[in-house]
């Protein structure tokens, strides 16, 4: 449940920013860690309030896996972009995340200590927006995977991992208004 005081403060900040900006992009540190598809009830409420107040795009992060992309009256909310990069290898015991949350253990032993022990934590994406004086005109994403050197590897159309990434995003976005096309 949103804290009403926080919600009101966010809405006021967005309205104020909207007076001076062509586009207002809200970046939210939010979400439930590691579990694909699980969006806490407060996130869609905050997103809708932000868009009503004048936000043009929401970029969510912190959940360690990509999550739903939702369109609210033509405005896009990335509930989680995933990890764009990782700055350290995780300790072996951190693979407890996989067991604790019932996640599929990463089958590549080189990644077990890099991704909290589960493969979906290697998934990532780059949110992309075309922004002009008229606001946000187009929004898309570029799928990526974290490589063995902890860097994002951009996936290209034609790579089976690209197709898998798009399928994954369709799956995590089920139940949310969205439409993905590959260009």
TAWOVEN-V883324 format. One record per backbone hydrogen bond with DSSP energy under -1.0 kcal/mol. NH is the residue of the N-H (numbers start at 1). CO is the residue of the C=O. E is the energy in kcal/mol with one decimal. If there is no record, write none. Layout:
BEGIN
NH CO E
NH CO E
END
This chain:
BEGIN
7 3 -2.7
8 4 -2.6
9 5 -2.2
10 6 -2.5
11 7 -2.5
12 8 -2.3
13 9 -2.4
14 10 -2.5
15 11 -2.5
16 12 -2.2
17 13 -2.5
18 14 -2.6
20 17 -1.2
26 57 -2.7
28 59 -2.1
30 28 -1.0
30 61 -2.2
34 63 -2.9
35 33 -1.1
38 35 -1.1
43 40 -1.3
46 42 -2.7
47 43 -2.9
48 44 -2.5
49 45 -2.2
50 46 -2.7
51 47 -2.6
52 48 -2.5
53 49 -1.9
55 50 -2.7
56 24 -3.3
57 24 -1.2
58 76 -2.3
59 26 -2.8
60 78 -2.3
61 28 -2.5
67 80 -2.1
70 77 -2.5
71 177 -3.0
72 75 -3.4
75 72 -2.0
77 70 -2.9
78 58 -2.9
79 68 -2.8
81 60 -2.0
86 150 -1.6
90 113 -3.4
94 91 -1.8
95 92 -2.2
96 93 -1.7
97 94 -1.8
99 95 -1.1
100 96 -4.0
101 97 -2.5
103 98 -2.4
106 117 -1.9
111 108 -2.3
114 111 -1.9
115 111 -1.5
118 115 -1.9
119 104 -1.1
121 118 -1.2
122 119 -2.1
124 144 -2.3
125 81 -1.1
126 142 -2.3
128 140 -3.2
130 138 -2.7
132 135 -2.8
135 132 -2.1
137 130 -3.3
138 130 -1.0
140 128 -3.0
142 126 -2.2
144 124 -2.3
145 153 -2.0
146 122 -2.6
147 151 -3.5
150 147 -2.1
153 145 -3.2
155 143 -2.6
159 156 -2.3
162 159 -1.3
163 159 -1.5
164 160 -2.1
165 161 -2.2
166 162 -2.4
167 163 -2.4
168 164 -2.6
169 165 -2.3
170 166 -2.3
171 167 -2.5
172 168 -2.9
173 169 -1.3
174 171 -1.2
176 173 -2.2
END
